[in-house]
Amino acid sequence: MKKKNMIAVLIAIIIVISACTGGYFLGAGITDAKYNAEREYSIRLAGSDLEGLGEIEGTIFVTGHKSPDSDTICCSIAYAALMRKLGYDAKPVVLGRVNNESRYILKTTGTDEPELLENASGLNMILVDHSEYPQSADGLNDANVIGIIDHHGIGDVTTSKPIIYDARPLGAASTIVWLRYREYGVEIDKQTAHLLLGGILSDTSCLESSNTTFADREGAKVLSEIAAVDDINAFYSEMHREALSFEGMTDAEIYYNDYKEYETAGVRYAVASLQALDENSAKELIIKMRNVIPSEIISTGMDMAFVKITYDVGDDPVNYLLVSDADAAEIAGKTDLKKLNMVEDDLFTFKGKSSRKSVLVPAIDKVLNSYFDEKN
């Protein structure tokens, strides 16, 4: 009798366990189905902006800014690839010489260097990593701009037609491109993942710069897995070594290696950013830039120019700020840069992280706008 009761109890337990586990897997199946449905729905919603663009006749040219850096080149190539996967005829182009760091990334990933675009007039254009006319292609005023993917402030590029505009305060434009692949539900291939990883690491100083966000870190993590890059620090070290090399470059090419133009309160100014190996190489770059700034200001029509030269001493970077003239020195002297010190009539030093986007340009603009307010 006891044996029969025990068997009955065991059967009951088995039935209960089966019912519970069956319910669990059924519930998991329902949850998965719901997730997949939501995912498909989100992808369809994200694709609505492409639907809103309507029919695009002809090739779409995807470009970053003049004096292209690695972020601008890598994300322009990757975004053109995304547009092709979405059914468009898209082609990446560059607006200037590809620097040594970018060439290393392109060589490592087996990617061809994009062609140089001389003039954008009459072309379909998508801008990445910028949204200002002075930084963009000649003839852009007469182009059909259909998209802007950027991580800076709102620039002065305008259009008469609706466009895709995606600007996010992230460390790299390449991170935004990675997110757009996810939003469109498009798988990233190994080569593209490697390119975007290079762009993110370059613009965030291997995820150490002050503008690095959670999205940048996650992007680097996911992309490194897809690209089979086991050690991102080693990859960045090689990139950085190439970035510090100006071998075979003229002084003017060094000046434009990482260069952008701005206009605030009616003042047109340029900011070049250079990374030196140590103090001696920084001083050599200062001499080279002193020789080239006067002629380049005339050729570009800028009112003034600033050249930031940085080298690392442990975790505390040292920054030199070379200015073009007395007016630029006056502006620089009134900025709120950390521990700013004038060491020569045209040369300052300051401490701390020195992102052009989030530190230097805002500091200069603040002074220029205050001058404008005083006059009015």
C-alpha positions as CSV (number, residue, x, y, z in Angstrom):
1,M,0.0,0.0,0.0
2,K,2.8,2.4,0.9
3,K,4.6,1.5,-2.3
4,K,1.5,2.4,-4.3
5,N,1.1,5.7,-2.5
6,M,4.8,6.5,-3.1
7,I,4.4,5.8,-6.9
8,A,1.3,8.0,-7.0
9,V,3.2,10.8,-5.3
10,L,6.1,10.5,-7.8
11,I,3.7,10.5,-10.7
12,A,2.0,13.6,-9.3
13,I,5.4,15.3,-8.9
14,I,6.4,14.5,-12.4
15,I,3.1,15.9,-13.7
16,V,3.6,19.1,-11.8
17,I,7.2,19.5,-13.0
18,S,6.2,18.8,-16.6
19,A,3.4,21.3,-16.3
20,C,5.8,24.0,-14.8
21,T,8.6,23.4,-17.3
22,G,6.2,23.2,-20.2
23,G,4.7,26.5,-19.1
24,Y,8.1,28.0,-18.7
25,F,9.2,27.1,-22.2
26,L,5.9,28.1,-23.6
27,G,6.2,31.4,-21.7
28,A,9.8,31.8,-23.0
29,G,8.5,31.1,-26.5
30,I,5.8,33.7,-26.2
31,T,8.4,36.2,-24.8
32,D,10.8,35.5,-27.7
33,A,8.0,35.8,-30.2
34,K,6.9,39.1,-28.6
35,Y,10.5,40.4,-28.6
36,N,11.0,39.4,-32.3
37,A,7.8,41.1,-33.2
38,E,8.8,44.3,-31.4
39,R,12.2,44.1,-33.0
40,E,10.7,43.9,-36.5
41,Y,8.3,46.7,-35.6
42,S,11.2,48.9,-34.5
43,I,13.1,48.2,-37.7
44,R,10.1,49.1,-39.8
45,L,9.7,52.3,-37.9
46,A,13.4,53.2,-38.3
47,G,13.1,52.6,-42.0
48,S,10.3,55.1,-42.4
49,D,12.9,57.9,-42.8
50,L,14.1,56.3,-46.0
51,E,10.5,56.0,-47.2
52,G,10.1,59.7,-46.5
53,L,13.1,60.5,-48.7
54,G,11.3,59.2,-51.7
55,E,13.0,58.1,-54.9
56,I,16.7,59.2,-55.2
57,E,18.0,59.3,-58.7
58,G,21.7,58.8,-59.2
59,T,24.6,58.0,-56.9
60,I,24.6,59.2,-53.3
61,F,28.0,60.4,-52.3
62,V,28.9,60.0,-48.6
63,T,31.6,62.3,-47.3
64,G,33.1,63.5,-44.0
65,H,34.8,66.9,-43.5
66,K,37.8,68.5,-45.1
67,S,41.2,67.5,-43.6
68,P,39.6,64.1,-43.0
69,D,40.5,62.2,-39.8
70,S,39.9,58.5,-39.1
71,D,36.4,58.9,-37.7
72,T,35.2,60.9,-40.7
73,I,36.8,58.4,-43.2
74,C,35.7,55.2,-41.4
75,C,32.1,56.2,-40.9
76,S,31.7,57.6,-44.4
77,I,32.8,54.2,-45.8
78,A,30.6,52.3,-43.4
79,Y,27.6,54.5,-44.0
80,A,27.9,54.2,-47.7
81,A,28.0,50.4,-47.3
82,L,24.8,50.6,-45.1
83,M,23.0,52.6,-47.8
84,R,24.0,50.1,-50.4
85,K,22.6,47.3,-48.3
86,L,19.4,49.2,-48.0
87,G,19.2,49.3,-51.8
88,Y,20.8,52.6,-52.8
89,D,23.7,53.4,-55.1
90,A,26.1,55.0,-52.6
91,K,29.8,55.8,-52.7
92,P,32.2,57.1,-50.0
93,V,34.5,60.0,-51.0
94,V,37.0,62.1,-49.2
95,L,37.7,65.9,-49.3
96,G,41.4,65.9,-48.8
97,R,44.6,63.9,-48.0
98,V,44.1,60.7,-46.0
99,N,46.3,60.9,-42.9
100,N,48.8,58.2,-41.8
101,E,46.6,56.9,-39.0
102,S,43.6,56.4,-41.4
103,R,45.9,54.8,-44.0
104,Y,46.9,52.3,-41.4
105,I,43.3,51.5,-40.5
106,L,42.4,51.1,-44.2
107,K,45.4,48.9,-44.9
108,T,44.7,46.7,-41.8
109,T,41.1,46.2,-42.8
110,G,41.8,45.6,-46.5
111,T,39.8,48.7,-47.5
112,D,40.5,50.8,-50.6
113,E,41.1,54.5,-50.0
114,P,38.0,56.5,-51.1
115,E,38.2,58.7,-54.2
116,L,38.7,62.5,-53.8
117,L,35.7,64.6,-54.5
118,E,36.6,68.0,-56.0
119,N,33.1,69.5,-56.2
120,A,29.6,68.5,-54.9
121,S,27.6,70.8,-57.1
122,G,24.5,68.9,-58.5
123,L,25.3,65.7,-56.6
124,N,23.3,63.8,-54.0
125,M,25.2,64.1,-50.7
126,I,25.1,62.6,-47.2
127,L,27.4,64.4,-44.7
128,V,28.9,62.5,-41.8
129,D,30.9,63.9,-38.9
130,H,30.1,67.6,-39.8
131,S,27.3,69.9,-40.8
132,E,29.1,73.2,-41.7
133,Y,29.7,74.6,-45.1
134,P,33.4,75.7,-44.5
135,Q,34.2,72.1,-43.4
136,S,32.4,70.5,-46.3
137,A,32.8,70.0,-50.0
138,D,33.1,72.9,-52.4
139,G,29.8,73.4,-54.3
140,L,27.7,72.0,-51.5
141,N,25.3,75.0,-51.8
142,D,24.2,73.6,-55.1
143,A,24.1,69.9,-54.0
144,N,21.1,67.8,-53.0
145,V,21.9,67.1,-49.3
146,I,19.7,64.2,-48.2
147,G,21.3,63.3,-44.9
148,I,23.5,64.5,-42.0
149,I,25.0,62.1,-39.5
150,D,27.0,64.0,-36.9
151,H,28.1,64.3,-33.3
152,H,28.9,68.0,-33.2
153,G,26.7,71.1,-32.7
154,I,24.2,72.1,-35.4
155,G,26.1,73.7,-38.3
156,D,24.9,76.1,-41.0
157,V,24.1,73.6,-43.8
158,T,20.5,74.1,-44.9
159,T,18.2,72.4,-47.4
160,S,14.8,73.1,-48.9
161,K,13.7,69.5,-48.7
162,P,13.3,67.2,-45.7
163,I,16.4,65.2,-44.9
164,I,17.6,62.5,-42.5
165,Y,19.3,64.3,-39.7
166,D,20.8,62.3,-36.9
167,A,23.0,64.2,-34.4
168,R,23.9,62.7,-31.1
169,P,26.3,63.9,-28.4
170,L,28.5,60.8,-28.6
171,G,32.3,60.4,-28.7
172,A,32.5,59.4,-32.4
173,A,30.3,59.7,-35.5
174,S,31.3,56.0,-36.1
175,T,29.3,55.1,-33.0
176,I,26.2,56.7,-34.5
177,V,26.7,54.7,-37.7
178,W,26.9,51.5,-35.7
179,L,23.7,52.4,-34.0
180,R,22.0,53.1,-37.3
181,Y,23.0,49.6,-38.6
182,R,21.2,48.2,-35.5
183,E,18.2,50.4,-35.9
184,Y,17.8,49.4,-39.6
185,G,18.3,45.7,-38.6
186,V,21.3,45.4,-41.0
187,E,24.1,43.0,-40.0
188,I,27.6,44.5,-39.9
189,D,30.3,42.5,-41.7
190,K,33.8,42.0,-40.3
191,Q,35.5,44.6,-42.5
192,T,33.0,47.3,-41.7
193,A,33.1,46.5,-38.0
194,H,36.9,46.8,-38.0
195,L,36.6,50.2,-39.7
196,L,34.0,51.6,-37.3
197,L,36.1,50.3,-34.4
198,G,39.1,52.3,-35.7
199,G,36.9,55.4,-36.0
200,I,35.6,55.1,-32.5
201,L,39.0,54.4,-30.9
202,S,40.6,57.3,-32.8
203,D,38.0,60.0,-31.9
204,T,37.8,58.9,-28.2
205,S,41.5,58.3,-27.7
206,C,40.9,54.6,-27.0
207,L,37.7,55.4,-25.0
208,E,39.7,57.7,-22.6
209,S,38.6,61.1,-23.8
210,S,36.2,63.2,-21.8
211,N,33.4,62.9,-24.5
212,T,33.4,59.1,-24.4
213,T,29.9,57.7,-23.6
214,F,28.4,54.3,-22.8
215,A,27.4,53.9,-26.4
216,D,31.0,54.4,-27.6
217,R,32.2,51.7,-25.1
218,E,29.5,49.3,-26.1
219,G,30.1,50.0,-29.8
220,A,33.8,49.3,-29.4
221,K,33.1,46.1,-27.5
222,V,30.5,44.7,-30.0
223,L,32.5,45.8,-33.1
224,S,35.8,44.3,-31.8
225,E,34.0,40.9,-31.3
226,I,32.6,41.0,-34.9
227,A,36.0,42.2,-36.3
228,A,37.9,39.5,-34.2
229,V,40.1,42.2,-32.7
230,D,41.2,40.5,-29.4
231,D,43.2,43.5,-28.0
232,I,41.8,46.9,-28.8
233,N,44.6,48.6,-26.9
234,A,47.2,47.0,-29.2
235,F,45.2,48.0,-32.2
236,Y,44.9,51.6,-30.9
237,S,48.6,51.7,-30.1
238,E,49.5,50.9,-33.7
239,M,47.0,53.6,-34.8
240,H,48.4,56.1,-32.4
241,R,52.0,55.4,-33.5
242,E,51.0,56.1,-37.1
243,A,49.1,59.3,-36.0
244,L,52.3,60.6,-34.5
245,S,54.2,60.1,-37.7
246,F,54.4,63.0,-40.1
247,E,56.9,61.3,-42.3
248,G,56.9,62.4,-45.9
249,M,54.5,65.3,-45.1
250,T,55.2,69.0,-45.9
251,D,54.6,71.6,-43.2
252,A,51.3,72.6,-44.8
253,E,50.2,69.0,-45.0
254,I,50.9,68.7,-41.3
255,Y,48.9,71.8,-40.6
256,Y,45.9,70.4,-42.5
257,N,46.3,66.9,-41.1
258,D,43.5,67.5,-38.5
259,Y,42.1,70.9,-39.3
260,K,38.7,72.5,-39.1
261,E,37.2,75.9,-39.9
262,Y,34.6,77.8,-37.9
263,E,32.7,81.1,-37.9
264,T,31.3,82.7,-34.7
265,A,30.1,86.3,-34.2
266,G,31.3,87.1,-37.7
267,V,34.9,85.9,-37.1
268,R,36.2,83.1,-39.3
269,Y,38.9,81.0,-37.5
270,A,40.7,77.7,-38.0
271,V,41.7,75.2,-35.4
272,A,44.4,72.6,-36.2
273,S,45.0,69.7,-33.8
274,L,48.3,67.9,-33.6
275,Q,49.6,65.1,-31.4
276,A,53.3,65.0,-30.6
277,L,55.4,62.2,-29.2
278,D,57.1,64.2,-26.5
279,E,58.2,67.7,-25.6
280,N,61.0,67.9,-28.2
281,S,58.8,66.8,-31.0
282,A,56.1,69.3,-29.8
283,K,58.6,72.1,-30.0
284,E,59.6,71.0,-33.5
285,L,56.0,71.1,-34.5
286,I,55.6,74.6,-33.0
287,I,58.5,75.9,-35.2
288,K,57.0,74.2,-38.3
289,M,53.5,75.7,-37.7
290,R,54.9,79.2,-37.1
291,N,56.4,79.0,-40.5
292,V,53.2,77.9,-42.3
293,I,50.3,79.7,-40.5
294,P,50.8,83.2,-42.1
295,S,50.6,81.9,-45.7
296,E,47.7,79.4,-44.9
297,I,45.6,82.1,-43.3
298,I,45.9,84.2,-46.4
299,S,45.1,81.2,-48.7
300,T,42.0,80.2,-46.7
301,G,40.7,83.6,-45.9
302,M,40.6,83.0,-42.2
303,D,40.7,85.9,-39.7
304,M,42.8,83.9,-37.3
305,A,44.1,80.5,-36.5
306,F,44.8,78.3,-33.5
307,V,47.0,75.2,-33.5
308,K,46.7,72.8,-30.5
309,I,49.8,70.6,-30.0
310,T,49.5,67.9,-27.3
311,Y,51.8,65.3,-25.9
312,D,51.2,62.9,-23.0
313,V,53.1,62.8,-19.7
314,G,51.6,59.9,-17.9
315,D,47.9,60.5,-17.4
316,D,48.3,64.3,-17.6
317,P,48.5,65.6,-21.2
318,V,50.5,68.8,-21.9
319,N,48.9,71.2,-24.4
320,Y,50.4,74.0,-26.4
321,L,48.2,76.5,-28.1
322,L,49.9,78.4,-30.9
323,V,48.0,81.4,-32.2
324,S,48.3,83.3,-35.5
325,D,48.5,86.9,-34.3
326,A,47.8,89.4,-31.5
327,D,44.0,89.3,-32.0
328,A,44.0,85.5,-31.6
329,A,46.3,85.8,-28.6
330,E,43.8,88.2,-27.0
331,I,41.0,85.7,-27.6
332,A,43.0,82.8,-26.3
333,G,44.1,84.7,-23.2
334,K,40.4,85.3,-22.2
335,T,39.4,81.7,-22.5
336,D,38.6,79.5,-19.5
337,L,41.0,76.8,-20.4
338,K,42.4,74.9,-17.4
339,K,45.6,76.5,-16.0
340,L,46.1,78.7,-19.1
341,N,49.6,80.3,-19.2
342,M,51.1,82.6,-21.8
343,V,54.7,81.5,-22.4
344,E,55.4,83.6,-25.5
345,D,53.5,86.3,-27.4
346,D,52.0,83.7,-29.7
347,L,52.1,80.6,-27.5
348,F,50.1,79.3,-24.5
349,T,50.1,76.2,-22.4
350,F,47.1,74.7,-20.6
351,K,46.4,71.5,-18.7
352,G,43.8,68.7,-18.9
353,K,42.0,67.0,-21.7
354,S,41.8,69.1,-24.8
355,S,39.1,67.9,-27.1
356,R,38.7,70.4,-29.9
357,K,34.9,69.7,-30.1
358,S,34.0,69.8,-26.4
359,V,36.7,72.0,-24.9
360,L,38.7,74.3,-27.2
361,V,36.1,75.5,-29.7
362,P,33.4,76.1,-27.0
363,A,36.0,78.2,-25.1
364,I,36.9,80.3,-28.1
365,D,33.3,80.7,-29.1
366,K,32.4,81.9,-25.6
367,V,34.9,84.7,-25.8
368,L,33.9,85.7,-29.4
369,N,30.2,85.8,-28.5
370,S,31.0,87.9,-25.4
371,Y,32.8,90.4,-27.7
372,F,29.8,90.5,-30.0
373,D,27.4,91.0,-27.1
374,E,29.5,93.9,-25.8
375,K,29.4,95.7,-29.2
376,N,25.6,95.3,-29.4
